[in-house]
Amino acid sequence: MTTSDAHRRAQRELSPDGVVLHALEITHPDVPAPVRVVNDAEDRTIDGETYTALRFGLRLAPDAEGRTPRAELVVDNVGRPLTQWIERSGGGSGSAVRVMEFLAGQSSPEWELTLELANVHVDQQQVTASIGYEALLGRRSVRLRHDPETSPGLF
């Protein structure tokens, strides 16, 4: 029996265990408790930790030549805990963001990615920040380059 795309889509939407969800864990070396949020209507437990339900989104940055790729993270600014965490972390600079994707029926992520957080801005409606690999992609590829100055015996 064949089903239409609309029917399969409706089945996925009605099956809460098959819904793909995203979660964020934001850590900072100066703040002992990380921020843990899930893009859902209800709190979830992932890897034994409770993630608070909070709407957020990611906007991919345009890929421009000569620039390090960065994305923009936008989180709804509801409640004081997120703002307090940003204040305790000194504006969020130096923070790391662990982005996870998982199925609603599972308690472990399907995949995860850790990025750097920078340029945090807070207003009445939302918290925005840029995320990327600045420290990784902005570094030199090797620590010591062999040239006549650093290794004169080789030349």
C-alpha positions in Angstrom: 0.0 0.0 0.0 1.4 3.4 -1.0 0.8 6.6 0.9 1.1 10.2 -0.1 3.9 12.5 1.1 1.2 14.5 3.0 0.0 11.3 4.8 3.6 10.3 5.8 4.3 13.9 7.0 1.1 13.8 9.1 2.1 10.5 10.6 5.5 11.9 11.6 3.9 14.9 13.2 1.5 12.8 15.2 4.2 10.4 16.4 6.0 12.4 19.2 8.8 9.8 19.4 9.8 10.5 15.8 10.1 14.3 16.1 13.6 15.6 15.6 14.6 18.1 18.4 17.6 20.3 19.0 19.2 21.1 22.3 22.0 23.5 23.4 24.4 23.3 26.3 26.2 26.5 26.9 29.3 26.4 29.2 31.7 28.9 30.5 34.9 28.3 32.5 33.9 30.9 35.2 30.3 29.6 35.7 29.9 26.2 37.3 26.4 25.5 36.0 25.8 25.5 32.2 22.7 26.7 30.5 20.8 23.7 29.0 17.8 24.4 26.7 15.8 22.3 24.3 13.8 23.6 21.4 10.5 22.1 22.5 7.3 22.8 24.4 8.3 20.6 27.4 11.5 20.0 29.4 13.5 17.0 28.3 16.2 14.8 29.9 19.3 14.2 27.7 22.2 12.2 29.0 20.8 12.4 32.5 20.6 16.2 32.5 17.4 18.3 32.5 17.1 20.7 29.5 14.6 23.5 29.9 12.1 24.1 27.1 12.9 27.3 25.3 12.5 28.4 21.7 15.8 29.1 19.7 17.0 29.1 16.2 20.2 29.2 14.2 20.8 31.4 11.2 23.6 30.3 8.9 25.9 33.1 7.9 26.8 33.6 4.2 30.0 31.9 3.1 32.3 34.8 2.2 35.8 34.3 0.9 38.4 35.3 3.4 36.1 35.2 6.4 35.7 32.5 9.0 32.2 30.9 8.7 29.9 31.9 11.6 26.3 31.3 12.4 23.9 33.4 14.5 22.1 31.8 17.5 18.8 33.5 18.5 17.2 32.4 21.8 13.9 33.8 23.1 14.6 35.9 26.2 11.9 34.6 28.5 12.8 34.4 32.2 15.6 35.7 34.2 17.9 32.6 34.4 19.5 33.1 30.9 20.2 36.8 31.5 21.7 36.0 34.9 23.9 33.4 33.4 25.1 35.8 30.8 25.9 38.4 33.5 27.8 35.8 35.6 29.9 34.8 32.6 30.9 38.4 31.9 28.8 38.7 28.7 29.3 35.2 27.5 32.6 35.7 25.8 34.8 32.6 25.9 31.7 30.3 26.2 31.3 27.0 24.3 28.0 25.8 22.8 27.2 22.2 22.4 24.5 21.8 19.7 22.7 18.4 19.7 20.1 16.7 17.6 18.0 13.8 18.9 14.7 12.1 18.5 12.1 13.0 21.0 11.8 9.3 22.1 15.5 9.0 22.9 17.6 10.3 25.7 21.0 10.5 23.9 21.8 12.8 20.9 22.1 11.4 17.4 24.9 13.9 16.7 26.5 16.8 18.5 28.8 19.7 17.6 30.7 22.1 19.9 31.3 25.6 18.8 32.5 28.9 20.3 30.1 31.6 21.4 30.9 35.3 20.8 29.2 38.7 20.4 26.4 38.1 22.8 23.6 40.7 22.7 20.6 40.8 25.0 17.4 42.8 24.4 13.8 42.5 25.6 12.7 39.8 23.1 15.8 37.7 22.4 19.4 36.9 23.1 21.6 36.8 20.0 25.2 35.5 19.6 27.5 34.4 16.9 28.9 30.9 17.0 31.7 29.3 15.0 35.2 27.8 15.0 37.2 31.1 15.4 39.9 29.7 17.6 40.3 26.5 15.5 40.2 28.1 12.1 42.0 31.3 13.1 45.1 29.4 14.3 48.2 28.5 12.3 48.2 25.0 11.0 51.6 24.1 12.5 53.3 25.4 15.6 56.8 25.6 14.3 57.6 26.2 10.7 61.0 25.1 9.4 62.6 27.9 7.5 66.2 29.3 7.5 65.5 31.4 10.6 64.0 28.7 12.9 66.1 25.7 11.5 69.3 27.1 10.0 71.0 23.6 9.9 68.5 22.3 7.4 69.1 25.1 4.9 
